[in-house]
Amino acid sequence: MDWMYDEWQGNPVWHYLLALGIVVVAMLLGLILRSVFRRWSDHQHKSGHAIVASGLKAVAESMIFLCFAIAQNIALDLVVFSHGLEKFQEVSSDLITLLAFARLAWQLIRVPEAWLGVLARRDGTSLNSMISPMVRNCLRTLVILLTLLQGVQIISNQDFTTILAGLGVGAAALALASQQSVSNFFGAIVLFVNRPFDMGDRIVYSGSDGTVEEIGIMCTKQRTLEGHLVTIPNGKLSGDMIRNISKRPNLRQIHNFTITYDTPPAKIRRAVEIVQELLKDHEGMDESLPPKVYFNAMNADSLNIFCIFWYHPVDWWAFNDFNQKLLLSVFEQYGEEGIDFAFPSQTVYLAGDERRPLNFGDLNVKLPPEIREQIERDESDAASQS
């Protein structure tokens, strides 16, 4: 065993073996701890402790790399490197440790996600679905930026102030170019505070009608009724008018049934009664919003039966099915009662037609045939003289 005390590159061989053993043992310990933390996390999850379970899960997924980073720091202290390799060893060791803790921080983002999930289940809204992606992406961006800055500091061996001063011009240019991004980020915060919609809501924005699929840091994605995916910058979305169709308490429908002028009063009353009977205690009726039916207007070419009703809950297809049944029933019962629907029409009279009314100013009258013939002869003589 004397060979273990032989030196290689200025270090006894047993130092190298001990360093390797420390790393191997640390890796095995990491595997064991990962298994333990995973089981512990599953137990906490089944017990209903989602936040604790997510934290344990994050630690479990980072344990092997974390143990390796700690072990390599201890192992490398047992080995003396030459002056040329000593600086490289220190930098590489620090970078490995940095990446290990950065991975842990990345995994720990599960904890605020789980907390938002608990809040969402508690208040019965889709708060987690709306906020969780934004919080997750913000924290991931923060972890990446801090890791990069710390990595630059390790490699350059300079403090943050010197690094930021060296990046001054570039930072100014970056800030100028990222104005829109900053606007979109704060737009996301405004959407979070005001909550004009939730995930899955149907909204109308700038003529685009569809369902909200994702709310991110910079933009919101909407799936239109035609199936297109529309990306809307949060800066614009938070500053303009948004119509949330899903937040309607009910659906409203207005009909105007027009009937002919020669309909007798009794049948006009009956026309109103038919619609009232069809809408009495109708499907989807809210007791606070009963339907209204009136004979409300005498149009130029028809008598108008006005009808308005509300349907809830907001189920678009069920509402259309009920509305179709109503219209078919009105059409059938009006036909059975002999009530004719009116439509715009014109009557054309030919010259010499005895039924043609003659205009005297704004007065239309029908005259006996002999007087009509005399008036027409006078009109014809006047026209020939002119």
Secondary structure, DSSP 8 states (H G I E B T S, - for coil): -GGGG-EETTEEHHHHHHHHHHHHHHHHHHHHHHHHHHHHHHHHHHTT-HHHHHHHHHHHHHHHHHHHHHHHHHHHTTS---HHHHHHHHHHHHHHHHHHHHHHHHHHTHHHHHHHHHHHHHHTSSHHHHHHHHHHHHHHHHHHHHHHHHHHHHHHT--HHHHHHHTHHHHHHHHHHTHHHHHHHHHHHHHHHH----TT-EEEETTEEEEEEEE-SSEEEEEETTS-EEEEEHHHHTTS--EEGGG-S-EEEEEEEEE-TT--HHHHHHHHHHHHHHHTT-TT--TTS--EEEEEEE-SS-EEEEEEEEE-S--HHHHHHHHHHHHHHHHHHHHHHT--B---------TT-TT--EEETTEEE---HHHHHHHHHHHHHHHHH-
